[in-house]
Amino acid sequence: MIKDKKYWEKFERNLYGKTKADYRTNLKIFEELLAYAKSVGKFPPEDRLEGIEADIRIAKILNNGK
């Protein structure tokens, strides 16, 4: 649990400022996570539309502000 929010925000700003995005590394991580999800049978989901209503509701809120 984060007890000192200001300290944590300062830490994050410093970390993000020093860390550069690396496309190849990020792609490798993504591919490994995808392979793992497939190996344990969690991807693709059995019901591809499961949770779509919540996703649509969130998208509407984020895009329209309502």
N, CA, C and O of each residue as an XYZ file, in Angstrom:
264
protein
N       0.845     -1.168      0.000
C       0.000      0.000      0.000
C       0.894      1.236      0.000
O       1.913      1.283      0.689
N       0.500      2.216     -0.772
C       1.239      3.474     -0.852
C       0.757      4.385      0.271
O      -0.426      4.713      0.366
N       1.697      4.784      1.113
C       1.332      5.626      2.248
C       1.627      7.096      1.989
O       0.919      7.968      2.491
N       2.664      7.376      1.209
C       3.042      8.761      0.910
C       2.830      9.007     -0.585
O       3.709      8.730     -1.402
N       1.654      9.529     -0.926
C       1.271      9.696     -2.325
C       2.190     10.670     -3.063
O       2.556     10.421     -4.212
N       2.564     11.771     -2.418
C       3.424     12.751     -3.076
C       4.793     12.151     -3.383
O       5.349     12.384     -4.457
N       5.332     11.385     -2.449
C       6.630     10.738     -2.672
C       6.539      9.768     -3.852
O       7.443      9.710     -4.686
N       5.449      9.012     -3.914
C       5.266      8.043     -4.992
C       5.153      8.752     -6.347
O       5.744      8.313     -7.334
N       4.399      9.841     -6.387
C       4.257     10.582     -7.647
C       5.595     11.149     -8.101
O       5.897     11.139     -9.294
N       6.400     11.645     -7.164
C       7.723     12.148     -7.499
C       8.602     11.014     -8.028
O       9.331     11.192     -9.004
N       8.532      9.862     -7.388
C       9.280      8.684     -7.832
C       8.894      8.305     -9.261
O       9.761      8.041    -10.093
N       7.593      8.278     -9.541
C       7.127      7.926    -10.882
C       7.602      8.930    -11.926
O       8.044      8.536    -13.005
N       7.516     10.221    -11.616
C       7.970     11.238    -12.569
C       9.455     11.057    -12.886
O       9.862     11.146    -14.044
N      10.248     10.808    -11.867
C      11.678     10.606    -12.081
C      11.940      9.335    -12.884
O      12.781      9.330    -13.783
N      11.238      8.281    -12.570
C      11.421      7.012    -13.276
C      11.048      7.145    -14.741
O      11.804      6.720    -15.614
N       9.885      7.734    -15.022
C       9.437      7.862    -16.402
C      10.316      8.816    -17.190
O      10.505      8.633    -18.393
N      10.850      9.819    -16.538
C      11.721     10.758    -17.217
C      13.044     10.137    -17.629
O      13.638     10.558    -18.622
N      13.514      9.148    -16.889
C      14.802      8.518    -17.167
C      14.679      7.292    -18.064
O      15.651      6.889    -18.702
N      13.499      6.704    -18.114
C      13.299      5.471    -18.849
C      12.756      5.777    -20.243
O      11.741      6.458    -20.386
N      13.432      5.275    -21.256
C      12.963      5.472    -22.629
C      12.245      4.210    -23.099
O      12.618      3.096    -22.733
N      11.228      4.401    -23.901
C      10.478      3.277    -24.445
C      11.349      2.530    -25.455
O      12.009      3.143    -26.294
N      11.340      1.226    -25.365
C      12.107      0.392    -26.279
C      11.128     -0.541    -26.993
O      10.622     -1.495    -26.402
N      10.872     -0.256    -28.257
C       9.875     -0.999    -29.017
C      10.163     -2.492    -29.021
O       9.262     -3.292    -28.771
N      11.392     -2.879    -29.298
C      11.731     -4.302    -29.388
C      11.526     -5.023    -28.064
O      11.003     -6.137    -28.039
N      11.929     -4.405    -26.976
C      11.743     -5.019    -25.664
C      10.259     -5.147    -25.340
O       9.809     -6.192    -24.868
N       9.506     -4.091    -25.592
C       8.067     -4.128    -25.318
C       7.369     -5.178    -26.177
O       6.470     -5.869    -25.697
N       7.770     -5.304    -27.430
C       7.183     -6.307    -28.309
C       7.510     -7.711    -27.819
O       6.650     -8.592    -27.843
N       8.738     -7.926    -27.376
C       9.139     -9.234    -26.851
C       8.309     -9.596    -25.616
O       7.849    -10.731    -25.485
N       8.121     -8.635    -24.715
C       7.307     -8.876    -23.520
C       5.882     -9.228    -23.920
O       5.301    -10.176    -23.393
N       5.321     -8.465    -24.852
C       3.961     -8.732    -25.316
C       3.841    -10.134    -25.905
O       2.905    -10.867    -25.584
N       4.787    -10.504    -26.765
C       4.737    -11.821    -27.399
C       4.865    -12.942    -26.376
O       4.207    -13.974    -26.510
N       5.698    -12.757    -25.360
C       5.842    -13.778    -24.328
C       4.578    -13.899    -23.485
O       4.173    -15.005    -23.128
N       3.951    -12.763    -23.163
C       2.691    -12.804    -22.415
C       1.584    -13.465    -23.234
O       0.779    -14.226    -22.697
N       1.547    -13.175    -24.519
C       0.557    -13.782    -25.392
C       0.765    -15.291    -25.476
O      -0.196    -16.057    -25.395
N       2.009    -15.718    -25.636
C       2.314    -17.152    -25.695
C       1.922    -17.834    -24.394
O       1.385    -18.942    -24.408
N       2.186    -17.178    -23.270
C       1.813    -17.762    -21.974
C       0.297    -17.891    -21.857
O      -0.209    -18.933    -21.438
N      -0.431    -16.830    -22.228
C      -1.889    -16.858    -22.155
C      -2.449    -17.985    -23.015
O      -3.404    -18.655    -22.622
N      -1.858    -18.193    -24.184
C      -2.301    -19.285    -25.055
C      -1.970    -20.640    -24.433
O      -2.770    -21.572    -24.515
N      -0.795    -20.752    -23.811
C      -0.373    -22.041    -23.252
C      -1.230    -22.477    -22.067
O      -1.378    -23.674    -21.822
N      -1.797    -21.523    -21.329
C      -2.657    -21.877    -20.200
C      -4.133    -21.869    -20.583
O      -5.004    -22.042    -19.731
N      -4.406    -21.666    -21.877
C      -5.777    -21.759    -22.377
C      -6.651    -20.552    -22.086
O      -7.877    -20.670    -22.077
N      -6.054    -19.402    -21.849
C      -6.841    -18.202    -21.549
C      -6.974    -17.262    -22.732
O      -7.653    -16.239    -22.642
N      -6.331    -17.601    -23.840
C      -6.439    -16.749    -25.028
C      -6.480    -17.611    -26.255
O      -5.659    -18.522    -26.365
N      -7.359    -17.394    -27.166
C      -8.449    -16.424    -27.113
C      -9.519    -16.880    -26.128
O      -9.639    -18.075    -25.856
N     -10.291    -15.950    -25.596
C     -11.336    -16.327    -24.641
C     -12.408    -17.179    -25.315
O     -12.650    -17.067    -26.517
N     -13.038    -18.023    -24.519
C     -14.093    -18.886    -25.074
C     -15.246    -18.043    -25.624
O     -15.736    -18.300    -26.723
N     -15.664    -17.065    -24.879
C     -16.732    -16.166    -25.317
C     -16.102    -14.815    -25.615
O     -15.815    -14.047    -24.697
N     -15.890    -14.524    -26.872
C     -15.187    -13.301    -27.263
C     -15.954    -12.023    -26.927
O     -15.361    -10.947    -26.862
N     -17.238    -12.130    -26.717
C     -18.039    -10.942    -26.404
C     -18.263    -10.757    -24.908
O     -18.961     -9.831    -24.496
N     -17.681    -11.625    -24.099
C     -17.848    -11.507    -22.653
C     -17.279    -10.171    -22.171
O     -16.122     -9.848    -22.439
N     -18.085     -9.416    -21.474
C     -17.648     -8.141    -20.927
C     -17.734     -6.976    -21.893
O     -17.326     -5.864    -21.558
N     -18.262     -7.212    -23.094
C     -18.310     -6.146    -24.099
C     -19.207     -4.993    -23.659
O     -18.937     -3.838    -23.988
N     -20.270     -5.297    -22.918
C     -21.172     -4.235    -22.469
C     -20.437     -3.252    -21.561
O     -20.602     -2.039    -21.688
N     -19.635     -3.776    -20.657
C     -18.871     -2.908    -19.756
C     -17.853     -2.092    -20.547
O     -17.656     -0.909    -20.269
N     -17.213     -2.710    -21.519
C     -16.229     -1.993    -22.342
C     -16.889     -0.844    -23.102
O     -16.334      0.252    -23.185
N     -18.056     -1.095    -23.648
C     -18.780     -0.057    -24.393
C     -19.183      1.077    -23.463
O     -19.044      2.250    -23.809
N     -19.686      0.724    -22.274
C     -20.097      1.745    -21.312
C     -18.905      2.615    -20.905
O     -19.030      3.838    -20.836
N     -17.765      2.005    -20.638
C     -16.560      2.754    -20.253
C     -16.101      3.643    -21.399
O     -15.736      4.798    -21.182
N     -16.119      3.110    -22.626
C     -15.700      3.897    -23.785
C     -16.589      5.112    -23.967
O     -16.101      6.203    -24.264
N     -17.889      4.933    -23.791
C     -18.814      6.068    -23.909
C     -18.520      7.132    -22.869
O     -18.540      8.326    -23.169
N     -18.247      6.699    -21.645
C     -17.938      7.643    -20.579
C     -16.654      8.403    -20.887
O     -16.593      9.622    -20.730
N     -15.625      7.674    -21.327
C     -14.348      8.310    -21.604
C     -14.409      9.249    -22.799
O     -13.774     10.303    -22.795
N     -15.162      8.876    -23.815
C     -15.214      9.671    -25.047
C     -16.187     10.840    -24.976
O     -15.949     11.889    -25.575
N     -17.273     10.661    -24.250
C     -18.306     11.708    -24.198
C     -18.291     12.490    -22.916
O     -18.888     13.563    -22.832
N     -17.617     11.971    -21.917
C     -17.611     12.629    -20.629
C     -18.925     12.464    -19.875
O     -19.217     13.216    -18.945
N     -19.717     11.467    -20.285
C     -21.012     11.238    -19.623
C     -21.073      9.845    -19.062
O     -22.081      9.462    -18.467
